[in-house]
């Protein structure tokens, strides 16, 4: 069974940075597109960033230039470096992995941007 475990969330001031980490328990991690989505209070879940097996990346327009997604296939881990954080970035951030027969989600990690 695939498990995705996120960490790295927390409280940060506007303009600050955080690095999220997602560890995946799947042997075919290097063959899968993985990424991060987020859900703010009262809003729908939205794409933050994805990274393909060939390391190509895709970002939501509001996060491009501030967020950087990366992966370490040796560690079955995907990262999201978030810089210049804004209060509107406050959300639960979920790790996502597109498996061979389904899509998997972590339980999420809360990021709160507030002074």
C-alpha positions, 0 to 999 in steps of 0.5 A: 500500500502506498503511503505519503507522509508530509512534514515541514509545515508550520507558522511563518511570518509573511516574506518567510520561507518553509520547506515541505517534504513528502516521503513515499513508501513506493518502489516505483517512485522514480517512474511516477509524477508527484507533486503538491496541492493545497487547500485553503479554508473554505476553498477547493484543493488546487495545484501548487506544483508537480514534477515528472519522472524526467524532472520537468516541472509545472507550477500554478501561476500564483506560485511560479517564481516563489515555489520550487519543487524537487525530487530525490529518487534515491530517497523516494522524497519530493520537496517544496521550497516555498519563499516569499510566503504571503498570508494567502499561502495559508493552507493545508498542503497535500502530497500527491503521487500518480500511481499505475492504477490510482492517485495517492494523497498524503494527510497534509501538513498545515502552513500558516503565514501570519505576523 
